[in-house]
């Protein structure tokens, strides 16, 4: 009785205020319906401007029902960046675990800043989670020339950007050096040569290829026993030409000052994908170790492997020398990750694919997500 009288009183008040009680009543209902329809929690959360799923949200793939609409509780995709404070020259391992068995076509991790692409790496399947979900990894490197500051790593494919994480590039100092070149070495760097162009194109096609073979998972070792270095990774060089001109460059690897004939050993298991003489780098060997990861050995006096050979860590590749553009006997050792110059010391400190670390991080994130879903379900069932 009390509720009925209250309702009549309320309707009478509304009529007095507006003179249109029925109209106002339906307007209130319409407004309430609009609010309900646009409340948070809808499946489509992708930004219309960027195509990016906001941090902490996971939209359904095109044509894939979400857990909310299908009534099925499914694991959300996981996106991990294992090094969130990298230095210039440092490789970064990016992990993606999709909802199902597949990932978007041309799926890759991309390092960006201010909308510009800095470096990238293609995702490849490397492991399985304990419950059988595929684990994909992408390897990329922060260029040695990148200034410190904030950057973004995105997981993207043909269908757009699926995830993103912020990283902070730490500052790093590099050595500067001037290298005088004689007439013959000046000619190697400055005189146009179609053969040099062909060799450069072939090398680039090799080191930018991302296959599917994983030959090693451990850290790399030094290719020579000597610790004497005559140049370091990332050195800012000025080549002083014999004609009085000069040109700047950045050193892509480490130079070991060793005598001609010093044994050169494979730094890790892999497959020889190049074993040939090149005009600029002399006798050259390139070993593939992981999808998109290669070690390069320049200026060798002799080559003792053939293209296609499988090698183990410590396999004799040849001997050091001074062939190609060299001012004296030494070994130039270089690491490329998805085409980018990478600090060899970094890959000797830690493995690029650390299975225990990767699966542990996935497990930690999964447990945290499970706990959060349990708390959300409890609040919902308790009416909180």
CORRA-V439986 format. One record per residue. RES is the residue in one letter. PHI is phi in radians with two decimals (999 if undefined). BURIAL is b if it has 24 or more other C-alpha atoms within 12 Angstrom, else e. D_LAST is the distance of its C-alpha to the last C-alpha in whole Angstrom. Layout:
BEGIN
res->RES phi->PHI burial->BURIAL d_last->D_LAST
res->RES phi->PHI burial->BURIAL d_last->D_LAST
END
This chain:
BEGIN
res->X phi->999 burial->e d_last->31
res->X phi->-1.10 burial->e d_last->29
res->X phi->-1.11 burial->e d_last->26
res->X phi->-1.09 burial->e d_last->29
res->X phi->-1.11 burial->e d_last->31
res->X phi->-1.12 burial->e d_last->28
res->X phi->-1.12 burial->e d_last->28
res->X phi->-1.12 burial->e d_last->32
res->X phi->-1.15 burial->e d_last->32
res->X phi->-1.11 burial->e d_last->29
res->X phi->-1.09 burial->e d_last->31
res->X phi->-1.11 burial->e d_last->35
res->X phi->-1.11 burial->e d_last->33
res->X phi->-1.08 burial->e d_last->32
res->X phi->-1.10 burial->e d_last->36
res->X phi->-1.13 burial->e d_last->38
res->X phi->-1.29 burial->e d_last->36
res->X phi->-1.91 burial->e d_last->36
res->X phi->1.37 burial->e d_last->39
res->X phi->-2.41 burial->e d_last->37
res->X phi->-1.03 burial->e d_last->34
res->X phi->-1.17 burial->e d_last->34
res->X phi->-1.08 burial->e d_last->34
res->X phi->-1.12 burial->e d_last->31
res->X phi->-1.03 burial->e d_last->29
res->X phi->-1.26 burial->e d_last->29
res->X phi->-1.14 burial->e d_last->29
res->X phi->-1.11 burial->e d_last->25
res->X phi->-1.06 burial->e d_last->24
res->X phi->-1.12 burial->e d_last->26
res->X phi->-1.10 burial->e d_last->24
res->X phi->-1.09 burial->e d_last->21
res->X phi->-1.14 burial->e d_last->22
res->X phi->-1.11 burial->e d_last->23
res->X phi->-1.07 burial->e d_last->20
res->X phi->-1.11 burial->e d_last->18
res->X phi->-1.21 burial->e d_last->21
res->X phi->-1.85 burial->e d_last->21
res->X phi->-1.21 burial->e d_last->17
res->X phi->-1.04 burial->e d_last->16
res->X phi->1.88 burial->e d_last->16
res->X phi->-1.22 burial->e d_last->20
res->X phi->-1.15 burial->e d_last->22
res->X phi->-1.45 burial->b d_last->25
res->X phi->-2.04 burial->b d_last->24
res->X phi->-1.22 burial->b d_last->28
res->X phi->-1.14 burial->e d_last->29
res->X phi->-1.19 burial->e d_last->32
res->X phi->-1.41 burial->e d_last->34
res->X phi->-1.90 burial->e d_last->34
res->X phi->1.31 burial->e d_last->33
res->X phi->-1.72 burial->b d_last->31
res->X phi->-1.39 burial->b d_last->27
res->X phi->-0.99 burial->e d_last->25
res->X phi->-1.00 burial->e d_last->25
res->X phi->1.53 burial->e d_last->22
res->X phi->-2.02 burial->b d_last->22
res->X phi->-2.32 burial->b d_last->24
res->X phi->-1.46 burial->b d_last->25
res->X phi->-1.33 burial->b d_last->27
res->X phi->-1.17 burial->b d_last->31
res->X phi->-1.01 burial->e d_last->33
res->X phi->1.42 burial->e d_last->33
res->X phi->-1.88 burial->e d_last->31
res->X phi->-1.19 burial->e d_last->27
res->X phi->-1.42 burial->b d_last->24
res->X phi->-1.02 burial->e d_last->22
res->X phi->-1.17 burial->e d_last->20
res->X phi->-1.50 burial->e d_last->23
res->X phi->-1.54 burial->e d_last->24
res->X phi->1.35 burial->e d_last->22
res->X phi->-1.93 burial->e d_last->23
res->X phi->-1.46 burial->e d_last->21
res->X phi->-2.11 burial->e d_last->24
res->X phi->-1.17 burial->b d_last->24
res->X phi->-1.29 burial->b d_last->24
res->X phi->-1.16 burial->b d_last->27
res->X phi->-2.00 burial->b d_last->28
res->X phi->-2.37 burial->b d_last->30
res->X phi->-2.21 burial->b d_last->32
res->X phi->-2.02 burial->b d_last->34
res->X phi->-1.33 burial->b d_last->36
res->X phi->-2.18 burial->b d_last->38
res->X phi->-1.72 burial->b d_last->36
res->X phi->-2.33 burial->b d_last->39
res->X phi->-1.32 burial->b d_last->42
res->X phi->-1.73 burial->b d_last->45
res->X phi->-0.99 burial->b d_last->48
res->X phi->1.60 burial->b d_last->49
res->X phi->-1.55 burial->b d_last->47
res->X phi->-1.34 burial->b d_last->45
res->X phi->-2.18 burial->b d_last->42
res->X phi->-1.79 burial->b d_last->40
res->X phi->-1.99 burial->b d_last->37
res->X phi->-2.06 burial->b d_last->35
res->X phi->-2.38 burial->b d_last->33
res->X phi->-2.05 burial->b d_last->32
res->X phi->-1.30 burial->b d_last->31
res->X phi->-1.16 burial->b d_last->29
res->X phi->-1.89 burial->e d_last->32
res->X phi->-1.62 burial->e d_last->36
res->X phi->-2.17 burial->e d_last->37
res->X phi->-2.16 burial->b d_last->37
res->X phi->-1.03 burial->b d_last->38
res->X phi->-1.07 burial->e d_last->42
res->X phi->0.96 burial->e d_last->43
res->X phi->-1.30 burial->b d_last->40
res->X phi->-2.64 burial->b d_last->41
res->X phi->-1.71 burial->b d_last->39
res->X phi->-2.27 burial->b d_last->40
res->X phi->-1.58 burial->b d_last->41
res->X phi->-2.28 burial->b d_last->41
res->X phi->-2.62 burial->b d_last->41
res->X phi->0.93 burial->e d_last->41
res->X phi->1.46 burial->e d_last->41
res->X phi->-1.65 burial->e d_last->44
res->X phi->-1.41 burial->e d_last->44
res->X phi->-1.77 burial->b d_last->46
res->X phi->-2.72 burial->b d_last->46
res->X phi->-2.70 burial->b d_last->44
res->X phi->-2.62 burial->b d_last->44
res->X phi->-1.45 burial->b d_last->44
res->X phi->-1.27 burial->b d_last->41
res->X phi->-2.43 burial->b d_last->43
res->X phi->-1.35 burial->b d_last->41
res->X phi->-2.19 burial->b d_last->42
res->X phi->-2.48 burial->b d_last->40
res->X phi->-2.17 burial->e d_last->37
res->X phi->-1.30 burial->b d_last->34
res->X phi->-0.96 burial->e d_last->34
res->X phi->-1.64 burial->e d_last->32
res->X phi->1.63 burial->e d_last->35
res->X phi->-1.35 burial->b d_last->34
res->X phi->-1.25 burial->b d_last->36
res->X phi->-1.93 burial->b d_last->36
res->X phi->-1.90 burial->b d_last->38
res->X phi->-2.16 burial->b d_last->39
res->X phi->-2.29 burial->b d_last->41
res->X phi->-2.01 burial->b d_last->43
res->X phi->-2.44 burial->b d_last->44
res->X phi->-2.22 burial->b d_last->46
res->X phi->-1.34 burial->b d_last->46
res->X phi->-1.01 burial->b d_last->49
res->X phi->-1.17 burial->b d_last->51
res->X phi->-1.67 burial->b d_last->52
res->X phi->-1.36 burial->b d_last->48
res->X phi->-1.24 burial->e d_last->48
res->X phi->-1.14 burial->e d_last->45
res->X phi->2.42 burial->e d_last->42
res->X phi->-1.31 burial->e d_last->38
res->X phi->-2.58 burial->b d_last->38
res->X phi->-2.33 burial->b d_last->36
res->X phi->-1.96 burial->b d_last->36
res->X phi->-1.97 burial->b d_last->35
res->X phi->-1.83 burial->b d_last->35
res->X phi->-2.51 burial->b d_last->37
res->X phi->-2.61 burial->b d_last->39
res->X phi->-1.14 burial->e d_last->41
res->X phi->-1.55 burial->e d_last->37
res->X phi->2.11 burial->b d_last->36
res->X phi->-1.66 burial->b d_last->34
res->X phi->-1.73 burial->b d_last->31
res->X phi->-2.58 burial->b d_last->30
res->X phi->-2.68 burial->b d_last->31
res->X phi->-2.44 burial->b d_last->31
res->X phi->-1.47 burial->b d_last->33
res->X phi->-2.32 burial->b d_last->36
res->X phi->-2.09 burial->b d_last->38
res->X phi->-1.41 burial->b d_last->42
res->X phi->-1.43 burial->e d_last->43
res->X phi->-1.25 burial->e d_last->47
res->X phi->-2.69 burial->e d_last->50
res->X phi->-1.74 burial->e d_last->54
res->X phi->-2.23 burial->e d_last->56
res->X phi->-1.39 burial->e d_last->60
res->X phi->-1.92 burial->e d_last->63
res->X phi->-2.65 burial->e d_last->66
res->X phi->-1.98 burial->e d_last->69
res->X phi->-2.09 burial->b d_last->71
res->X phi->-1.25 burial->e d_last->75
res->X phi->-2.03 burial->b d_last->76
res->X phi->-1.35 burial->e d_last->79
res->X phi->-1.14 burial->e d_last->81
res->X phi->-1.20 burial->e d_last->80
res->X phi->-1.21 burial->b d_last->76
res->X phi->-1.07 burial->b d_last->76
res->X phi->-1.13 burial->e d_last->77
res->X phi->-1.04 burial->b d_last->74
res->X phi->-1.43 burial->b d_last->72
res->X phi->-1.94 burial->e d_last->73
res->X phi->-1.46 burial->e d_last->76
res->X phi->-1.07 burial->e d_last->74
res->X phi->-2.67 burial->e d_last->75
res->X phi->-1.01 burial->e d_last->73
res->X phi->-1.15 burial->e d_last->73
res->X phi->-1.03 burial->e d_last->71
res->X phi->-1.11 burial->e d_last->69
res->X phi->-1.10 burial->e d_last->68
res->X phi->-1.14 burial->e d_last->68
res->X phi->-1.15 burial->e d_last->65
res->X phi->-1.15 burial->e d_last->63
res->X phi->-1.16 burial->e d_last->64
res->X phi->-1.04 burial->b d_last->62
res->X phi->-1.11 burial->e d_last->59
res->X phi->-1.15 burial->e d_last->59
res->X phi->-1.31 burial->b d_last->58
res->X phi->-1.33 burial->b d_last->56
res->X phi->-1.79 burial->b d_last->53
res->X phi->-1.52 burial->b d_last->53
res->X phi->-1.96 burial->b d_last->50
res->X phi->-1.52 burial->b d_last->51
res->X phi->-2.21 burial->e d_last->49
res->X phi->-1.52 burial->e d_last->51
res->X phi->-1.95 burial->b d_last->50
res->X phi->-1.62 burial->b d_last->53
res->X phi->-2.64 burial->b d_last->51
res->X phi->-2.20 burial->b d_last->48
res->X phi->-1.57 burial->b d_last->49
res->X phi->-1.19 burial->b d_last->50
res->X phi->-1.48 burial->b d_last->54
res->X phi->-2.09 burial->b d_last->57
res->X phi->-1.15 burial->b d_last->60
res->X phi->-1.43 burial->b d_last->62
res->X phi->-2.37 burial->b d_last->65
res->X phi->-1.38 burial->e d_last->66
res->X phi->-1.24 burial->e d_last->67
res->X phi->-1.83 burial->e d_last->64
res->X phi->-1.33 burial->e d_last->67
res->X phi->-2.02 burial->e d_last->65
res->X phi->-1.79 burial->b d_last->67
res->X phi->-2.59 burial->b d_last->64
res->X phi->-2.10 burial->b d_last->60
res->X phi->-1.12 burial->b d_last->57
res->X phi->1.40 burial->b d_last->57
res->X phi->-0.94 burial->b d_last->60
res->X phi->-1.50 burial->b d_last->61
res->X phi->-1.79 burial->e d_last->64
res->X phi->-2.18 burial->e d_last->67
res->X phi->-1.50 burial->b d_last->70
res->X phi->-1.62 burial->e d_last->73
res->X phi->-1.37 burial->b d_last->75
res->X phi->-1.19 burial->e d_last->79
res->X phi->-1.57 burial->e d_last->80
res->X phi->1.62 burial->e d_last->78
res->X phi->-1.55 burial->e d_last->75
res->X phi->-2.58 burial->e d_last->72
res->X phi->-2.62 burial->e d_last->68
res->X phi->-1.65 burial->e d_last->65
res->X phi->-2.74 burial->e d_last->62
res->X phi->-2.05 burial->b d_last->60
res->X phi->-1.26 burial->b d_last->60
res->X phi->-1.59 burial->b d_last->58
res->X phi->-2.61 burial->b d_last->59
res->X phi->-2.07 burial->b d_last->61
res->X phi->-1.80 burial->b d_last->65
res->X phi->-1.69 burial->b d_last->66
res->X phi->-1.44 burial->b d_last->70
res->X phi->-2.14 burial->b d_last->71
res->X phi->-1.17 burial->e d_last->75
res->X phi->-0.99 burial->e d_last->76
res->X phi->1.69 burial->e d_last->76
res->X phi->-1.16 burial->b d_last->73
res->X phi->-1.17 burial->b d_last->70
res->X phi->-1.95 burial->b d_last->67
res->X phi->-1.97 burial->b d_last->65
res->X phi->-1.11 burial->b d_last->62
res->X phi->-1.36 burial->b d_last->58
res->X phi->-2.96 burial->b d_last->56
res->X phi->-1.05 burial->b d_last->57
res->X phi->3.08 burial->b d_last->57
res->X phi->-2.29 burial->b d_last->59
res->X phi->-1.26 burial->b d_last->62
res->X phi->-1.92 burial->b d_last->62
res->X phi->-2.67 burial->b d_last->64
res->X phi->-2.60 burial->b d_last->68
res->X phi->-2.83 burial->b d_last->70
res->X phi->-1.49 burial->b d_last->72
res->X phi->-2.22 burial->b d_last->71
res->X phi->-1.05 burial->b d_last->73
res->X phi->-1.42 burial->b d_last->70
res->X phi->-1.76 burial->b d_last->69
res->X phi->1.15 burial->b d_last->72
res->X phi->-1.16 burial->b d_last->71
res->X phi->-2.27 burial->b d_last->68
res->X phi->-2.20 burial->b d_last->65
res->X phi->-2.21 burial->b d_last->62
res->X phi->-2.02 burial->b d_last->59
res->X phi->-1.58 burial->b d_last->56
res->X phi->-2.00 burial->b d_last->53
res->X phi->-2.50 burial->b d_last->50
res->X phi->-0.97 burial->b d_last->49
res->X phi->1.49 burial->b d_last->50
res->X phi->-2.03 burial->b d_last->51
res->X phi->-2.38 burial->b d_last->55
res->X phi->-1.92 burial->b d_last->57
res->X phi->-2.19 burial->b d_last->61
res->X phi->-2.24 burial->b d_last->64
res->X phi->-2.01 burial->b d_last->67
res->X phi->1.15 burial->b d_last->70
res->X phi->-1.25 burial->b d_last->71
res->X phi->-1.41 burial->b d_last->75
res->X phi->-2.51 burial->b d_last->74
res->X phi->-2.06 burial->b d_last->72
res->X phi->-2.06 burial->b d_last->72
res->X phi->-2.18 burial->b d_last->69
res->X phi->-2.06 burial->e d_last->69
res->X phi->-1.04 burial->e d_last->66
res->X phi->1.74 burial->e d_last->64
res->X phi->-1.18 burial->e d_last->65
res->X phi->-1.52 burial->b d_last->62
res->X phi->-2.20 burial->b d_last->62
res->X phi->-1.83 burial->b d_last->60
res->X phi->-1.07 burial->b d_last->59
res->X phi->1.59 burial->e d_last->63
res->X phi->-1.09 burial->b d_last->65
res->X phi->-1.26 burial->b d_last->68
res->X phi->-1.65 burial->b d_last->67
res->X phi->2.79 burial->b d_last->71
res->X phi->-2.21 burial->b d_last->72
res->X phi->-1.35 burial->b d_last->72
res->X phi->-2.85 burial->b d_last->74
res->X phi->-2.51 burial->b d_last->74
res->X phi->-1.40 burial->b d_last->75
res->X phi->1.34 burial->b d_last->73
res->X phi->-1.42 burial->b d_last->72
res->X phi->-2.52 burial->b d_last->73
res->X phi->-1.66 burial->b d_last->75
res->X phi->3.06 burial->b d_last->75
res->X phi->-1.08 burial->b d_last->74
res->X phi->-3.02 burial->b d_last->70
res->X phi->-1.99 burial->b d_last->67
res->X phi->-1.63 burial->b d_last->65
res->X phi->-1.98 burial->b d_last->61
res->X phi->-2.37 burial->b d_last->59
res->X phi->-2.11 burial->b d_last->55
res->X phi->-2.05 burial->b d_last->53
res->X phi->-2.14 burial->b d_last->50
res->X phi->0.91 burial->b d_last->49
res->X phi->1.56 burial->b d_last->52
res->X phi->-1.62 burial->b d_last->52
res->X phi->-1.04 burial->b d_last->54
res->X phi->-2.23 burial->b d_last->52
res->X phi->-1.14 burial->b d_last->53
res->X phi->-1.03 burial->b d_last->54
res->X phi->-1.07 burial->b d_last->53
res->X phi->-1.16 burial->b d_last->50
res->X phi->-1.43 burial->b d_last->50
res->X phi->-1.51 burial->e d_last->52
res->X phi->-1.40 burial->e d_last->49
res->X phi->-2.63 burial->b d_last->47
res->X phi->-1.26 burial->b d_last->46
res->X phi->-1.25 burial->b d_last->45
res->X phi->-2.06 burial->b d_last->43
res->X phi->-1.77 burial->b d_last->42
res->X phi->-1.02 burial->b d_last->40
res->X phi->-1.08 burial->e d_last->39
res->X phi->-1.12 burial->e d_last->37
res->X phi->-1.08 burial->b d_last->36
res->X phi->-1.20 burial->b d_last->35
res->X phi->-1.15 burial->e d_last->33
res->X phi->-1.12 burial->b d_last->31
res->X phi->-1.07 burial->b d_last->30
res->X phi->-1.08 burial->e d_last->29
res->X phi->-1.12 burial->e d_last->27
res->X phi->-1.16 burial->e d_last->25
res->X phi->-1.10 burial->b d_last->24
res->X phi->-1.12 burial->e d_last->23
res->X phi->-1.12 burial->e d_last->21
res->X phi->-1.17 burial->e d_last->20
res->X phi->-1.07 burial->e d_last->19
res->X phi->-1.13 burial->e d_last->17
res->X phi->-1.16 burial->e d_last->15
res->X phi->-1.13 burial->e d_last->14
res->X phi->-1.13 burial->e d_last->13
res->X phi->-1.13 burial->e d_last->11
res->X phi->-1.11 burial->e d_last->9
res->X phi->-1.12 burial->e d_last->10
res->X phi->-1.10 burial->e d_last->8
res->X phi->-1.09 burial->e d_last->5
res->X phi->-1.17 burial->e d_last->6
res->X phi->-1.22 burial->e d_last->8
res->X phi->-1.54 burial->e d_last->6
res->X phi->1.34 burial->e d_last->4
res->X phi->-1.68 burial->e d_last->0
END
